[in-house]
Amino acid sequence: MMVNGKHFRSIWLEEDNNVVRIIDQTKLPHEFVVAGIKSLGDAVVAISSMQVRGAPLIGATAAYGFAFAMRDDPADSSVNDACKKLIGARPTAVNLAWAVSEQRSAVSPLPPGKRAQAAFERASAIAEEDVEINRLIGQAGLSLLEEVASRKAGSPVNILTHCNAGWLATVDWGTATAPIYMAHDQGIPVHVWVDETRPRNQGASITAFELGQHGVPHTVISDNVGGHLMQNRMVDLCLVGTDRTTAAGDVCNKIGTYLKALAARDNDLPFYVAVPGPSIDWSIDNGRDIPIEQRSGDELRMLTGKTSAGSLETVEIISPGSPVANYAFDITPAHLVTGLITERGITEATKEGLARLYPEKAG
């Protein structure tokens, strides 16, 4: 997608295979910083510190981190060590474990001398596959926006989203944003209500940044405004991403998603989830079995922004000494989800619906 008129992906490998470039998302929206990953340790830090975030991008980053581990030491012990460290970087997004498993499968049958090349090839393939998956999600979801637009006689299609499921959460296009970008590029009038998404403000800082760079009309709102907008018919549909979706259609996504789904159901509004195939966890049916990451209380306690003088400052906003609970994700039960938008089409959020689209996984 575009930044200052130039196309970027969120992650790319330099031609010499010695460094992977990422966009440091902890600096957005006030600074656009390209950082480098040169080792397994760099990849682990980038994932755990949320320099990279979003389930598909975490998976791609882990794949490259594994490749660097094989470059530095392709022994069996290094394979096991890399897998353990990468999977431990963040527990909730299933793409992380999926990408690591893909890499283990790619290198395990090979002699050590061939493992690095195979790992880099598989990492690059994972990145390219993600781009194509998101493009196909965009095409599938575009039909929903076209249908709404046909009823609105030229008025904008109002979409409410939560957190960031845009190109900065993937390698390119995004999941929930892919249909929005495609609709905008085809001249369909769209407008996005962007939840700020506390505590890390990925909506206000990242979704708003990328929509603005692409010229998509949008408005940032506080997290608690969504229900009011729905009650007053200012939202046509909700469209969010996922960090892990169960085989039966329960959706794990950024904390606050569940409340948006409840409000949408109460107001008879469609609630769709963009789901790449690698984000489906076929090993579980019940969302309650998904581990919910609890992150540092400082993410809630502290807030960073730009002062009127132009400097970046971090301030404490919570009463000193008060304990903080920082749950990073919640579960939206399948019965609150209107449909899942995948690279293979749109389905109801049910075990049977997903099995029809992915028979090779469900069998």
Rosetta blueprint (number, residue, H / E / L):
1 M L
2 M E
3 V E
4 N L
5 G L
6 K E
7 H E
8 F L
9 R L
10 S L
11 I E
12 W E
13 L E
14 E L
15 E L
16 D L
17 N L
18 N L
19 V L
20 V E
21 R E
22 I E
23 I E
24 D L
25 Q L
26 T L
27 K L
28 L L
29 P L
30 H L
31 E L
32 F L
33 V L
34 V E
35 A E
36 G E
37 I E
38 K L
39 S L
40 L H
41 G H
42 D H
43 A H
44 V H
45 V H
46 A H
47 I H
48 S H
49 S L
50 M L
51 Q L
52 V L
53 R L
54 G L
55 A H
56 P H
57 L H
58 I H
59 G H
60 A H
61 T H
62 A H
63 A H
64 Y H
65 G H
66 F H
67 A H
68 F H
69 A H
70 M H
71 R H
72 D H
73 D L
74 P L
75 A L
76 D H
77 S H
78 S H
79 V H
80 N H
81 D H
82 A H
83 C H
84 K H
85 K H
86 L H
87 I H
88 G L
89 A L
90 R L
91 P L
92 T L
93 A L
94 V H
95 N H
96 L H
97 A H
98 W H
99 A H
100 V H
101 S H
102 E H
103 Q H
104 R H
105 S H
106 A H
107 V H
108 S L
109 P L
110 L L
111 P L
112 P H
113 G H
114 K H
115 R H
116 A H
117 Q H
118 A H
119 A H
120 F H
121 E H
122 R H
123 A H
124 S H
125 A H
126 I H
127 A H
128 E H
129 E H
130 D H
131 V H
132 E H
133 I H
134 N H
135 R H
136 L H
137 I H
138 G H
139 Q H
140 A H
141 G H
142 L H
143 S H
144 L H
145 L H
146 E H
147 E H
148 V H
149 A H
150 S H
151 R H
152 K H
153 A L
154 G L
155 S L
156 P L
157 V E
158 N E
159 I E
160 L E
161 T E
162 H L
163 C L
164 N L
165 A L
166 G L
167 W H
168 L H
169 A H
170 T L
171 V L
172 D L
173 W L
174 G L
175 T L
176 A L
177 T L
178 A H
179 P H
180 I H
181 Y H
182 M H
183 A H
184 H H
185 D H
186 Q L
187 G L
188 I L
189 P L
190 V E
191 H E
192 V E
193 W E
194 V E
195 D E
196 E L
197 T L
198 R L
199 P L
200 R L
201 N L
202 Q H
203 G H
204 A H
205 S H
206 I H
207 T H
208 A H
209 F H
210 E H
211 L H
212 G H
213 Q H
214 H H
215 G L
216 V L
217 P L
218 H E
219 T E
220 V E
221 I E
222 S L
223 D H
224 N H
225 V H
226 G H
227 G H
228 H H
229 L H
230 M H
231 Q H
232 N L
233 R L
234 M L
235 V L
236 D L
237 L E
238 C E
239 L E
240 V E
241 G L
242 T L
243 D L
244 R E
245 T E
246 T E
247 A L
248 A L
249 G L
250 D L
251 V E
252 C E
253 N E
254 K E
255 I L
256 G L
257 T H
258 Y H
259 L H
260 K H
261 A H
262 L H
263 A H
264 A H
265 R H
266 D H
267 N L
268 D L
269 L L
270 P L
271 F E
272 Y E
273 V E
274 A E
275 V L
276 P L
277 G H
278 P H
279 S H
280 I E
281 D E
282 W L
283 S L
284 I L
285 D L
286 N L
287 G H
288 R H
289 D H
290 I L
291 P L
292 I L
293 E L
294 Q E
295 R L
296 S L
297 G L
298 D H
299 E H
300 L H
301 R H
302 M E
303 L E
304 T E
305 G E
306 K E
307 T L
308 S L
309 A L
310 G L
311 S L
312 L E
313 E E
314 T E
315 V E
316 E E
317 I L
318 I L
319 S L
320 P L
321 G L
322 S L
323 P L
324 V L
325 A L
326 N L
327 Y E
328 A L
329 F E
330 D E
331 I E
332 T E
333 P L
334 A H
335 H H
336 L H
337 V L
338 T L
339 G E
340 L E
341 I E
342 T E
343 E L
344 R L
345 G E
346 I E
347 T E
348 E L
349 A L
350 T L
351 K H
352 E H
353 G H
354 L H
355 A H
356 R H
357 L H
358 Y L
359 P H
360 E H
361 K H
362 A H
363 G L
